Amino acid sequence: MGTMSSTSLAILVLFGLFSSAFAQLKTGFYSQSCPKAEKIVLDYVNEHVPHAPTLAATFIRMHFHDCFVRGCDGSVLLNRTSSNNPVEKEAPPNLTLQGFDFIDRVKALLEAECPQTVSCADVIALVARDAVAITGGPSWKVPTGRRDGFVSNRTEATNQIPAPFNNFTELRTSFANKGLNVKDLVLLSGAHTIGITHCNEFSNRLYNFTGKGDQDPSLDSEYATNLKNKKCKTITDNTTLVEMDPGSFRTFDLSYFKNLVKRRGLFSSDAALITDSTSLSYVTELVNGNLSKFFKEFAKSMEKMGKVGVKVGTAGEIRKLCAVVNG
């Protein structure tokens, strides 16, 4: 084998640097390949989300769940292709996810404009941002260029998506595994201000906290009584919807954090945020601060989360249909 000349080596190194620099998320990634892409997404969101404002919570949750498994690669959208291949959609944390048809319709519009150009992973990220913003919530930068993954695995989703029963240590570890810190944990949990859930996600706190028919003592007793009398009347109720920020669940505001300090966080994972001194200090700072600061800080954490484990450059693919890999 011949030896490589210093000139050839320099060219390869330089090419590697250019390739590395090129293969990154960037604002306006589709400005040449599909100039109307982001406007197509925004127009569709503006047309449909105002008539169903709860979709904002749906899409921010979908984006979160996608990014926590194999990075933000659209893997949460994939359907099962065989009897022995259960996918992320089938994992317990994702059984109540909705909005897949909405994403498919947006993707169809983009395919009509620019075939096989805009990734499904980018569609999720853009829809989540635009849906929250159009309902009066914060907006944030969404650099694009994500590519879609080939793999979707139910077990990975079950194990990696933070659960409503997690304690603080488990939450901190889960977020740290994705390069997110305690401040990100607190801020991103703030999306629960527009969240809704089902009784079975927290009813153990009302009826059987330690397996002895008891109530979680960390949950405000008046709030718990109200939930039992008006919402979750039995421990077996798995259909009734409950607002995570009662009174203002349609408004992206600071009420969620104010409820936390009143011991009215609905999930055990919400309540966990005031059990640690560091996270509690962030919660307190938000409660005593103003809405614009929360929006600004939330935006930073969303931008950070949107870059977790992304596939760029030649990794992955651009799916034609979001529910199936190409070919």
C-alpha positions as CSV (number, residue, x, y, z in Angstrom):
1,M,0.0,0.0,0.0
2,G,1.3,3.5,-0.8
3,T,1.7,6.2,1.7
4,M,-0.6,9.2,1.7
5,S,1.1,12.5,0.8
6,S,0.8,15.5,3.2
7,T,-1.1,17.4,0.6
8,S,-3.7,14.6,0.2
9,L,-4.0,14.3,3.9
10,A,-4.5,18.1,4.2
11,I,-7.3,17.9,1.6
12,L,-9.0,15.1,3.4
13,V,-8.9,16.9,6.7
14,L,-10.2,20.1,5.1
15,F,-13.0,18.1,3.4
16,G,-13.8,16.6,6.8
17,L,-14.0,20.0,8.4
18,F,-16.3,21.3,5.7
19,S,-18.5,18.1,5.9
20,S,-18.7,18.5,9.6
21,A,-19.6,22.2,9.4
22,F,-22.2,21.5,6.7
23,A,-23.8,18.6,8.6
24,Q,-25.4,20.8,11.2
25,L,-28.8,22.1,12.0
26,K,-29.2,25.7,10.8
27,T,-31.9,28.3,10.5
28,G,-33.3,28.4,7.0
29,F,-31.9,25.0,6.1
30,Y,-34.6,24.7,3.4
31,S,-34.3,28.2,2.0
32,Q,-32.9,26.9,-1.3
33,S,-34.3,23.4,-1.5
34,C,-37.8,24.2,-0.4
35,P,-38.2,28.0,0.3
36,K,-41.9,27.7,1.2
37,A,-41.5,24.9,3.7
38,E,-41.8,26.7,7.0
39,K,-44.6,28.9,5.7
40,I,-46.6,25.8,4.6
41,V,-46.3,24.4,8.1
42,L,-47.2,27.7,9.7
43,D,-50.2,28.3,7.5
44,Y,-51.6,24.9,8.2
45,V,-51.1,25.3,11.9
46,N,-52.7,28.8,11.8
47,E,-55.7,27.4,9.9
48,H,-56.4,24.4,12.2
49,V,-54.9,24.8,15.7
50,P,-57.0,27.9,16.8
51,H,-60.1,25.7,16.4
52,A,-58.6,23.0,18.7
53,P,-56.1,24.8,21.0
54,T,-55.4,21.6,23.0
55,L,-53.4,20.5,20.0
56,A,-50.6,22.8,21.2
57,A,-50.0,20.5,24.2
58,T,-50.3,17.5,22.0
59,F,-47.5,18.5,19.7
60,I,-45.1,19.8,22.3
61,R,-45.5,16.4,24.0
62,M,-45.0,14.5,20.8
63,H,-41.8,16.6,20.1
64,F,-40.6,15.8,23.7
65,H,-41.3,12.1,23.4
66,D,-39.6,11.9,20.0
67,C,-36.4,13.6,21.2
68,F,-36.1,11.4,24.3
69,V,-35.8,8.2,22.2
70,R,-33.0,8.0,19.7
71,G,-32.9,11.8,19.5
72,C,-35.3,14.1,17.5
73,D,-35.5,11.8,14.5
74,G,-39.3,11.2,13.9
75,S,-39.1,7.7,15.3
76,V,-42.2,8.2,17.3
77,L,-44.2,8.5,14.1
78,L,-43.3,5.0,12.7
79,N,-45.9,2.3,12.5
80,R,-45.3,-1.4,13.3
81,T,-44.2,-3.4,10.3
82,S,-44.3,-6.9,11.7
83,S,-45.8,-8.8,14.6
84,N,-42.5,-8.9,16.4
85,N,-41.6,-5.3,16.0
86,P,-43.5,-3.2,18.5
87,V,-42.8,0.5,18.0
88,E,-42.6,3.6,20.1
89,K,-46.3,4.5,19.5
90,E,-47.2,1.3,21.4
91,A,-45.2,2.1,24.5
92,P,-47.2,3.1,27.6
93,P,-46.0,6.7,27.6
94,N,-47.2,7.1,24.0
95,L,-50.6,5.3,24.1
96,T,-52.4,8.7,24.6
97,L,-50.3,10.6,22.0
98,Q,-52.5,12.1,19.3
99,G,-52.0,14.3,16.3
100,F,-50.3,11.8,14.0
101,D,-52.8,12.4,11.2
102,F,-52.2,16.2,11.5
103,I,-48.4,15.6,11.0
104,D,-49.2,13.3,8.0
105,R,-51.3,16.1,6.4
106,V,-48.6,18.7,6.8
107,K,-46.1,16.2,5.4
108,A,-48.3,15.6,2.4
109,L,-48.4,19.3,1.6
110,L,-44.7,19.5,1.9
111,E,-44.3,16.5,-0.4
112,A,-46.5,18.1,-3.0
113,E,-44.3,21.2,-2.9
114,C,-40.9,19.6,-2.6
115,P,-40.8,15.8,-2.8
116,Q,-38.6,14.0,-0.3
117,T,-36.9,17.2,1.0
118,V,-38.4,18.1,4.4
119,S,-37.9,15.5,7.1
120,C,-40.7,14.3,9.4
121,A,-38.5,15.1,12.4
122,D,-38.4,18.7,11.3
123,V,-42.2,18.7,10.7
124,I,-42.7,17.7,14.4
125,A,-40.3,20.4,15.6
126,L,-41.9,23.2,13.5
127,V,-45.5,22.2,14.3
128,A,-44.8,22.1,18.0
129,R,-43.3,25.6,18.0
130,D,-45.9,27.1,15.7
131,A,-48.8,25.5,17.6
132,V,-47.7,26.8,21.0
133,A,-47.0,30.3,19.6
134,I,-50.4,30.6,17.8
135,T,-52.2,29.9,21.1
136,G,-50.4,32.7,22.9
137,G,-47.4,30.8,24.2
138,P,-43.7,31.4,23.7
139,S,-41.9,30.9,20.3
140,W,-38.4,29.7,19.8
141,K,-35.8,29.2,17.1
142,V,-36.1,25.9,15.2
143,P,-33.0,25.4,13.2
144,T,-33.7,22.7,10.7
145,G,-31.9,19.9,8.8
146,R,-32.9,16.9,11.0
147,R,-33.1,13.6,9.2
148,D,-35.4,10.8,9.9
149,G,-34.4,7.6,11.7
150,F,-35.0,4.0,10.6
151,V,-35.7,2.4,14.0
152,S,-38.6,2.7,16.4
153,N,-38.6,0.4,19.5
154,R,-41.3,0.2,22.2
155,T,-39.0,-0.9,24.9
156,E,-36.7,2.0,24.4
157,A,-39.6,4.5,24.7
158,T,-40.9,2.8,27.8
159,N,-37.5,3.0,29.4
160,Q,-36.3,6.4,28.3
161,I,-39.3,8.7,28.4
162,P,-39.7,10.2,31.9
163,A,-42.7,8.8,33.7
164,P,-45.4,10.6,35.7
165,F,-44.4,8.6,38.8
166,N,-40.7,9.3,38.6
167,N,-39.0,10.9,41.6
168,F,-36.5,13.7,41.3
169,T,-33.4,11.5,41.1
170,E,-34.9,9.5,38.3
171,L,-36.0,12.7,36.4
172,R,-32.6,14.3,36.8
173,T,-30.8,11.2,35.5
174,S,-33.3,10.9,32.6
175,F,-32.7,14.5,31.5
176,A,-28.9,14.3,32.1
177,N,-28.8,11.3,29.8
178,K,-30.0,13.6,27.0
179,G,-27.6,16.4,27.8
180,L,-30.3,18.4,29.7
181,N,-29.8,19.9,33.2
182,V,-32.0,20.6,36.2
183,K,-32.9,24.0,34.9
184,D,-34.1,22.5,31.6
185,L,-36.1,19.9,33.6
186,V,-38.0,22.6,35.5
187,L,-38.5,24.8,32.4
188,L,-39.7,22.0,30.1
189,S,-42.0,20.7,32.8
190,G,-43.6,24.2,32.5
191,A,-45.3,22.9,29.3
192,H,-47.7,21.2,31.7
193,T,-49.3,24.6,32.1
194,I,-51.3,23.7,28.9
195,G,-51.3,19.9,29.6
196,I,-54.2,17.5,30.0
197,T,-54.0,14.0,31.2
198,H,-56.1,11.0,32.2
199,C,-57.0,10.0,35.8
200,N,-55.1,6.7,35.7
201,E,-51.8,8.6,35.3
202,F,-52.0,9.9,38.9
203,S,-55.0,8.2,40.6
204,N,-52.7,6.2,42.8
205,R,-51.9,9.5,44.6
206,L,-55.6,9.8,45.4
207,Y,-56.5,6.3,46.4
208,N,-53.6,3.9,46.8
209,F,-50.3,5.7,47.2
210,T,-48.4,3.1,49.2
211,G,-50.6,0.1,48.3
212,K,-52.7,0.5,51.5
213,G,-55.6,2.5,50.2
214,D,-54.0,5.8,51.3
215,Q,-53.6,9.2,49.8
216,D,-50.3,10.9,48.9
217,P,-49.6,13.2,51.9
218,S,-47.5,15.5,49.7
219,L,-50.6,16.4,47.6
220,D,-52.7,19.3,49.0
221,S,-55.6,17.7,50.7
222,E,-58.2,20.2,49.5
223,Y,-57.0,19.7,45.9
224,A,-57.1,15.9,46.3
225,T,-60.6,16.0,47.7
226,N,-61.8,18.1,44.8
227,L,-60.2,15.7,42.3
228,K,-61.9,12.7,43.9
229,N,-65.3,14.4,44.1
230,K,-65.4,16.0,40.7
231,K,-63.0,14.2,38.4
232,C,-61.4,10.9,39.3
233,K,-64.2,9.3,41.3
234,T,-62.7,5.8,41.2
235,I,-59.2,4.4,41.0
236,T,-60.2,2.5,37.9
237,D,-61.1,5.6,35.8
238,N,-58.9,5.7,32.8
239,T,-61.0,7.9,30.5
240,T,-61.7,11.1,32.3
241,L,-59.5,14.0,31.2
242,V,-58.0,16.3,33.9
243,E,-56.4,19.7,33.4
244,M,-52.8,19.8,34.7
245,D,-53.1,23.5,35.3
246,P,-56.8,23.9,36.5
247,G,-58.3,27.3,35.7
248,S,-55.9,28.3,33.0
249,F,-54.9,25.2,31.1
250,R,-55.6,27.0,27.8
251,T,-53.1,29.7,28.7
252,F,-49.3,29.3,28.7
253,D,-48.5,31.1,31.9
254,L,-46.9,30.7,35.3
255,S,-49.8,29.1,37.1
256,Y,-48.3,25.6,36.8
257,F,-45.3,26.7,38.9
258,K,-47.6,28.6,41.4
259,N,-49.6,25.3,41.8
260,L,-46.4,23.4,42.5
261,V,-45.5,25.5,45.5
262,K,-49.1,25.0,46.8
263,R,-48.5,21.2,46.5
264,R,-50.9,21.0,43.6
265,G,-48.7,19.4,41.0
266,L,-50.8,16.6,39.5
267,F,-48.1,14.0,38.8
268,S,-45.6,12.6,41.3
269,S,-43.0,13.9,38.8
270,D,-44.5,17.4,39.1
271,A,-44.4,17.3,42.9
272,A,-40.8,16.0,42.7
273,L,-39.7,19.4,41.4
274,I,-40.1,21.0,44.9
275,T,-38.3,18.1,46.7
276,D,-34.8,19.2,45.6
277,S,-33.3,22.4,46.7
278,T,-31.8,23.3,43.2
279,S,-35.0,22.7,41.3
280,L,-37.1,24.4,44.0
281,S,-34.9,27.5,43.6
282,Y,-35.7,27.5,39.9
283,V,-39.4,27.1,40.6
284,T,-39.4,29.9,43.1
285,E,-37.5,32.2,40.8
286,L,-40.1,31.6,38.1
287,V,-43.0,32.1,40.5
288,N,-41.5,35.4,41.6
289,G,-40.5,36.5,38.1
290,N,-42.5,37.7,35.1
291,L,-44.0,35.8,32.2
292,S,-41.6,37.2,29.6
293,K,-38.6,35.8,31.4
294,F,-40.3,32.4,31.6
295,F,-41.0,32.5,27.9
296,K,-37.4,33.5,27.1
297,E,-35.9,30.7,29.3
298,F,-38.4,28.1,28.1
299,A,-37.4,29.0,24.5
300,K,-33.8,28.3,25.3
301,S,-34.5,24.9,26.8
302,M,-36.8,24.0,23.9
303,E,-34.0,24.9,21.4
304,K,-31.6,22.8,23.4
305,M,-34.0,19.8,23.5
306,G,-34.7,20.1,19.8
307,K,-31.0,19.3,19.1
308,V,-30.8,16.1,21.2
309,G,-29.3,13.3,19.2
310,V,-30.3,14.7,15.8
311,K,-29.3,12.9,12.6
312,V,-27.9,15.3,10.0
313,G,-25.9,15.2,6.8
314,T,-26.1,11.8,5.3
315,A,-27.3,10.0,8.4
316,G,-30.9,8.6,8.4
317,E,-33.2,9.6,5.5
318,I,-36.0,11.9,4.4
319,R,-39.1,9.8,4.6
320,K,-41.8,10.1,1.9
321,L,-44.4,9.1,4.5
322,C,-43.9,9.8,8.2
323,A,-45.3,6.4,9.4
324,V,-43.0,4.2,7.3
325,V,-39.4,4.1,6.3
326,N,-38.7,4.5,2.6
327,G,-38.7,1.3,0.5
